Amino acid sequence: MAHVLVHADKVAAAKAVSAVIRDLIVAKAKAGQTAVLGLATGSTPLPLYAELIRLHREEGLSFRNVVTFNLDEYEGLAGDHDQSYRYFMEQNLFRSLDIPKGNTHVPAGTACDHARTCADYETAIRNAGGIDLQVLGIGRTGHIGFNEPPSARDSRTRHVHLDEVTRRDNSVFFGDLARVPHGALTMGVGTIMDCRRVELLAFGAGKAEIVRRSLRSAPSADCPASWLQEHPACTFHLDPEANSRL
Ligand code: F6R
């Protein structure tokens, strides 16, 4: 069963999750090991990334021994496209940390051979020792990563078609629905379920209904986030609005 923590607001939630990430990085460094983080994009993790940058700048938290894997990337967008998730990560996190660029991984949206690219991504995660902690947001369709319904519990990194609800939601970033790609490469539900720990963040009244379905309906492919009920170490971090229907 997933745990639920309701925070005063999204800044408080970001502080709580950043403290967990800091403790992981510090413990791994002490053991001479690398911390492997799974990261998300979108508006939800922005306060978390701001807090991680603050911890780096003001409290000396180093990311030299951190390896990251992002959940997903839009099909057809190169890393220098201002709506690509690689670009998002550079702007909102990586460029403000001391993480070596080679330690950061985002699926290659422009690769021609999706199957090979996705299989290589899975191999890279395995070779890094697996993901210690995965940060997630949640889409109004119940997607985690870009695992739109229906997504099987054992799905792996693959090419997917985006739900029209998701395309409309994300069109605010592109300025025009027509510019939003129809496809993406995403870690699968199974890839996410393999992460040793999962921290999902959801903020605002617009997420309340899907948070309720994810935690209260029987796990099924129709609401991919509902599979997280079966994860042994998953916490939903909510603000009071996202918690309002639980
Ligand atoms: C982002 C991702 C998505 C988002 C979700 C919520 O890498 O995989 O699952 O987390 O679409 O997006 P926001 O945070 O913009 O509401």
Boltz pocket constraint, residues with backbone or C-beta under 6 A from the ligand:
constraints:
  - pocket:
      binder: B
      contacts: [[A, 39], [A, 40], [A, 41], [A, 42], [A, 43], [A, 44], [A, 45], [A, 71], [A, 72], [A, 136], [A, 137], [A, 138], [A, 139], [A, 140], [A, 143], [A, 144], [A, 145], [A, 146]]
      max_distance: 6.0
